[in-house]
Amino acid sequence: MNERFELILEILLKEKKISVGELSSRLGVSEVTIRKDLTELEKQGRLLRRYGGAIPAENPQQVVSHLKRVSQQQDEKRRIAKFAASMVEDGENILLDAGSTILALAKELHGRELRVVTNNLAVANELLPDEKIVVEVIGGTLRKASGALVGPWACRSLEMIRVDKVFLGCSGFDPKLGFSSENAVEAETKQKMLNCAPEIIILADHTKFSRPAFANFAKLDEITKIVTDRKPDENIFKIIRMRKKEIIIA
């Protein structure tokens, strides 16, 4: 990434929002150049264009790469995935988003008669050899940190999709704000997935209940069930149950 990109992201992270004109003045380049820079950074999933300027899409210090997440809480994710797989019936159409726990679920689905829609390249690759599973991949811009296809193309594709169940991973949870992702562009894509099925199932290991992530994508009222590996803090558990949401300890 070039030095000007880094400066733009540094400014956004500090100020949360800035206009094209302000960036042009501070960096000593034309507004045309700044617009091109913002467009490229948005394609990379690093910021969001808003109201003649931009806002940050993530906090780089908090982003954890897909490869690192896969190696964390493996046993817990496997338990969650096995239970989630038992919730899938043969012949169903399901949507799997990006995330290491979702990838663990895909590994449990081999040999099933299913149609799997996904924006997760790792999931598509995992299911590629399975002749019984029909795999449909949503187009979009590849966010390399998660292996997810996100952005406007992905969102437009999701508007045309209807499945039986949606399985979503998350990076964090807050009782008031709901479920969140490390990246706002990915969060927008997840929001579109909420409209794709009557049943929205969150897969989250216990560490996700300890803090919210950068960008919210679903309120508690917008999901159907939560599958986790350990009962969360008693206050959080009570709030989830009071909202009449099923939380399953795998």
C-alpha positions, 0 to 999 in steps of 0.5 A, spaced: 500 500 500 502 506 498 504 512 503 498 516 501 493 510 502 496 509 509 496 517 511 488 517 509 487 511 513 491 514 519 487 520 519 480 516 518 482 512 524 483 518 528 477 523 526 472 517 524 470 522 518 473 526 513 471 530 507 474 529 500 476 537 500 479 536 507 484 530 505 486 534 499 488 540 503 492 536 508 495 531 503 497 536 498 494 533 492 487 534 488 480 532 489 480 528 483 486 524 486 483 523 493 477 520 490 481 515 486 484 513 492 478 513 496 475 508 491 481 504 491 481 503 499 473 502 499 474 496 494 480 493 499 474 494 504 479 499 508 474 505 508 466 507 506 465 512 502 460 517 505 457 524 504 463 527 500 468 524 504 469 517 507 469 513 514 473 508 516 471 501 515 475 497 520 481 498 526 487 495 523 490 494 530 484 489 531 483 485 525 485 478 525 487 474 519 483 469 517 489 464 517 490 466 525 482 465 526 482 458 524 487 456 529 484 459 535 479 455 539 479 449 534 475 444 539 470 449 541 469 451 533 468 444 532 463 442 537 459 448 535 460 446 527 457 439 529 451 441 532 450 446 527 450 441 522 445 437 525 440 443 524 441 442 517 436 437 513 438 434 507 435 437 501 435 444 504 438 450 501 443 454 506 447 460 506 454 460 509 458 467 510 465 467 512 469 466 518 473 460 521 467 457 525 463 457 518 468 453 515 468 448 521 461 447 519 462 446 512 467 441 513 461 437 517 456 437 511 460 433 506 456 427 503 449 431 504 444 433 499 444 440 499 445 447 496 450 451 499 450 459 497 456 462 500 461 468 499 466 465 503 472 462 498 475 457 503 468 454 504 467 453 496 474 450 496 472 445 502 466 443 498 469 443 491 470 435 491 463 433 494 459 431 488 452 431 492 453 438 494 451 444 489 455 450 491 453 457 489 458 463 490 456 470 491 461 475 487 464 481 490 470 484 492 475 479 496 477 481 503 483 478 504 483 478 511 477 474 511 477 470 505 470 473 504 467 476 497 463 483 500 461 490 497 456 492 492 456 486 487 455 481 493 449 485 496 446 486 489 447 478 489 444 477 495 437 481 494 436 475 489 437 469 494 432 466 498 434 460 502 432 456 508 437 457 513 443 462 514 449 461 518 453 467 520 459 468 524 461 474 528 467 477 531 463 480 537 457 481 541 454 487 545 447 486 548 444 493 546 448 493 539 448 486 537 452 482 533 458 485 530 464 484 525 471 487 524 470 490 518 464 495 516 464 493 508 463 485 511 458 487 516 454 491 510 454 484 506 452 480 512 446 485 513 443 483 506 444 476 508 439 477 514 433 478 509 435 471 505 432 466 510 426 465 515 431 462 520 438 466 522 443 462 526 449 465 529 455 461 530 459 464 536 464 461 540 465 464 548 470 469 546 465 473 542 461 475 548 466 478 551 467 485 547 463 488 541 467 488 534 468 494 530 461 494 525 454 492 527 451 487 523 445 484 526 441 486 532 438 481 537 431 481 535 434 480 527 436 473 529 433 466 530 438 462 534 445 462 537 450 456 537 456 457 542 460 452 546 459 455 553 454 459 557 456 466 556 456 471 562 449 471 566 447 478 565 448 477 557 445 470 558 439 473 561 438 478 556 438 473 550 433 469 554 428 475 555 428 477 548 426 470 547 432 468 543 434 460 543 441 460 545 444 453 544 450 450 548 454 445 544 
